[in-house]
Amino acid sequence: MQATQAYLVGNKALAKELGAKGRHHSDEMKAAHAAASESIFQQRNTRNASSAVSNKNGAPFLIVAMDCGIQSQHCQRL
């Protein structure tokens, strides 16, 4: 938003700097989400494997944590 405003008033250097900062923060956020997702996945599935969780038919199952936002086009329902 700030990068766009800087660009619109003609300050292209500031717009470039703010855009780069925004992309950097976005990359850091995505990495943090991926780490949290992996941690949750490991915790849930380690606990489930050790306690032999199964469905009503006796078959073991796996809990999967996916990082899918509301507007994501890349995630499928399992």
Kinemage of the C-alpha trace (Angstrom):
@kinemage 1
@onewidth
@group {chain A} dominant
@subgroup {mainchain}
@vectorlist {calphas} color= white
{ca met a 1} P 0.000 0.000 0.000
{ca gln a 2} L 2.749 2.453 0.917
{ca ala a 3} L 4.795 1.369 -2.094
{ca thr a 4} L 1.801 2.014 -4.347
{ca gln a 5} L 1.245 5.440 -2.826
{ca ala a 6} L 4.927 6.333 -3.253
{ca tyr a 7} L 4.784 5.242 -6.896
{ca leu a 8} L 1.610 7.220 -7.559
{ca val a 9} L 3.156 10.446 -6.252
{ca gly a 10} L 6.215 9.856 -8.439
{ca asn a 11} L 8.721 8.641 -5.835
{ca lys a 12} L 9.771 5.508 -7.698
{ca ala a 13} L 12.934 4.931 -5.649
{ca leu a 14} L 10.960 4.845 -2.406
{ca ala a 15} L 8.304 2.679 -4.060
{ca lys a 16} L 10.996 0.198 -5.110
{ca glu a 17} L 12.478 0.127 -1.597
{ca leu a 18} L 9.090 -0.317 0.086
{ca gly a 19} L 8.098 -3.013 -2.406
{ca ala a 20} L 11.303 -4.939 -1.697
{ca lys a 21} L 10.700 -4.666 2.056
{ca gly a 22} L 7.145 -5.900 1.599
{ca arg a 23} L 8.278 -8.905 -0.432
{ca his a 24} L 10.948 -9.687 2.169
{ca his a 25} L 8.390 -9.630 4.997
{ca ser a 26} L 6.032 -11.770 2.914
{ca asp a 27} L 8.787 -14.347 2.375
{ca glu a 28} L 9.568 -14.383 6.114
{ca met a 29} L 5.875 -14.864 6.923
{ca lys a 30} L 5.582 -17.760 4.466
{ca ala a 31} L 8.657 -19.415 5.974
{ca ala a 32} L 7.239 -19.016 9.498
{ca his a 33} L 3.914 -20.513 8.388
{ca ala a 34} L 5.692 -23.445 6.754
{ca ala a 35} L 7.741 -24.081 9.909
{ca ala a 36} L 4.632 -23.900 12.093
{ca ser a 37} L 2.745 -26.223 9.746
{ca glu a 38} L 5.572 -28.763 9.804
{ca ser a 39} L 5.803 -28.558 13.592
{ca ile a 40} L 2.063 -29.094 14.021
{ca phe a 41} L 2.135 -31.970 11.533
{ca gln a 42} L 4.999 -33.672 13.378
{ca gln a 43} L 3.400 -33.197 16.804
{ca arg a 44} L 0.005 -34.491 15.763
{ca asn a 45} L 1.267 -37.446 13.781
{ca thr a 46} L 3.910 -38.497 16.295
{ca arg a 47} L 1.256 -38.529 19.006
{ca asn a 48} L -1.189 -40.417 16.765
{ca ala a 49} L 1.358 -42.998 15.689
{ca ser a 50} L 2.422 -43.688 19.261
{ca ser a 51} L -1.139 -44.055 20.536
{ca ala a 52} L -2.253 -46.188 17.555
{ca val a 53} L -5.183 -43.997 16.567
{ca ser a 54} L -7.488 -45.622 14.038
{ca asn a 55} L -10.846 -45.035 12.415
{ca lys a 56} L -13.974 -47.074 13.117
{ca asn a 57} L -12.775 -49.796 10.721
{ca gly a 58} L -9.519 -50.177 12.631
{ca ala a 59} L -7.394 -48.630 9.873
{ca pro a 60} L -4.754 -46.143 11.040
{ca phe a 61} L -5.086 -42.582 9.789
{ca leu a 62} L -2.911 -39.528 9.453
{ca ile a 63} L -3.768 -35.926 10.340
{ca val a 64} L -2.449 -33.475 7.745
{ca ala a 65} L -2.024 -29.748 8.409
{ca met a 66} L -2.110 -27.730 5.193
{ca asp a 67} L -1.242 -24.078 4.751
{ca cys a 68} L -4.197 -23.061 2.568
{ca gly a 69} L -5.724 -19.637 2.821
{ca ile a 70} L -9.322 -18.912 2.000
{ca gln a 71} L -8.464 -17.675 -1.479
{ca ser a 72} L -5.923 -20.374 -2.345
{ca gln a 73} L -6.489 -22.011 -5.709
{ca his a 74} L -3.846 -24.712 -5.118
{ca cys a 75} L -5.336 -26.692 -2.252
{ca gln a 76} L -7.654 -29.606 -2.749
{ca arg a 77} L -10.075 -31.098 -0.293
{ca leu a 78} L -8.977 -34.521 0.937
